Amino acid sequence: MTNYRIHVSNEAFLDLAQAFDWYEEQRSGLGSELELCVDARIHAIARNPFHYQERYKQVHIAFVDRFPYGIHYLIEDNDIRIIGIFHMSRNPENWNEA
């Protein structure tokens, strides 16, 4: 079994921070619930990155449980590079890769 290293881009951290803030404004603690769900999905990606569908330009998307967000990532050898975590209503053609 291959051990994959996870690398999260600054853009993906910013995406998550913005989502966290928005959810916290809606209800205290909801941002933390989002973070837990994202963290669980990232661990699942690390266990089996090819499980999630390749959608465009070699970018895979893993959807987050309970929240309408997708984790967009590339697989490069033994590395998983997370390039974005954003709301599924956003068009991925409107943002740049890290």
N, C-alpha and C positions, 0 to 999 in steps of 0.2 A: 504494500500500500504506500502510495506517495504522500509525503508530508508537504503540504503547501504552505507557503508563507503569505500572509495577508499584508498588503500595502494599501493604505487608504489615502487618497489624494486630499490635498487641502480643500479642493472644491467640494468633495464629498463630505468632509467634516463641516464645511460651511452650510451645505444643504441640510445636514442633520441638525445643526445648531438652529437654523432658521425654523425648521419644522418643530423642533423642541419648543422654541419660544412661542410659536403660534398655538400649539396644543396646550401649553401651560396657561396662556391667556384664556383659553376656553374653559379649562378646569385644572385646578392645582393637582399635580401628580400625573396628569395625562401625558405630558412630555416625557416623563420617566418611563411610563409604560411603552411609549413609542421606542425609546432607546433600548429597552429590554427586548422588544420584538425584533428590532434591527440587529442587535447583538446575537440573538438566537439564530437568525437567518444567516448571518455572516459565519457563524460556527458550522451551520449546515453546508454552506458553500465550501468551506475549508475541507469538510469531510468528503464531498463529492461535487466538485465544481462543474463537471460535465452533465450533471443531472438537470441543470436549468437550461432553458432554451436559448440558443444563439439567435438573436433577433436582427442584428445589422452590424456590418463591418467587424465581425468577430466578437462583438459585444454580447455577453450573456446577460439575462435579466432574471433576478430572483425576487419574487414578490414577497412583501412583508405581511405577516399575519396581522389581521385586525385593523390595518391601516392601509390607505390607498397609495402605497409607495413601492417603488421598485429599486433594487440595488443593481446598478449597472457595472459590470466588471469584465476585465480581460484576463485570459489565462496565458501566461508567458512562462514556459518551462515549469518550474516548481513554484512560481509566484502567481498570486492572484492580485491584480491591481484594480481596486475599486475606484471607479472614475466618477460616479455620481450616485446620489441617493435622493430621488425626487418624486414628487407627486405624479401619479400616472396620467393626469390630464395634461402634463407638459409634453411637448413634442421634442424628442431627443435631437432632432435636426437643428433646434434653436439654441444648443449649447455646444461648447467646445470640449474636446477630451482634455484630460489633464496632461 
